[in-house]
């Protein structure tokens, strides 16, 4: 299910970083958004890389939850950028779709490991 998750999250992370770099520098809210998007997208790639290491189920579950939180954070900040029209919706919509898809993958993996969670 998550064989290629690191590759997908790495591409998503880099895409979010590139979007963060083109936000207007003269708008205070975009500066805050940039910082948060950089943090969440960097964490996403790092947390996803941690999933590739063999570990106990509790630690793996925590990493999945952390990675899902990071991708959901990316979604939130990309959606904010879209709402503010700082970047074209044509560019952002596929990024938002990928955030959703990856979040659902993490969610499915979490349910598989901890069905009552």
Phi, psi and omega in degrees: 000318183243035180299319183256019186295323179296316179298317180294318181289328177295316177296315179298317180300312179297321179297315179297320178297319179295321177296317180302324183287341181259004178291150180299134183273346184264009179244118184305314182297325178291330177293319177295315179300316179303311182301314181293319180296319177298316180298309182295318182290323176294315179298323180301311181296319181293313180296321180293323176298323178297337178290339184280350181270135178295131184205170180289157185301323180294318179293319179297317178299318178297318178296321177298314179298317179297316180294320179295321177298320179294316180292325176293326175294319176300316179302312182303312184287326175294320178296323176297316178300319178296314180302323182275355179060035177280335178222147183301139176300329179299328177279319188281328184302314177296328178292317177297320178297319179292322175302313179299315182298316180291320177301318178294322176299314178298318180298318178296320178295320179297315180295325180293322180282320184228082187304331182267005184267000000 
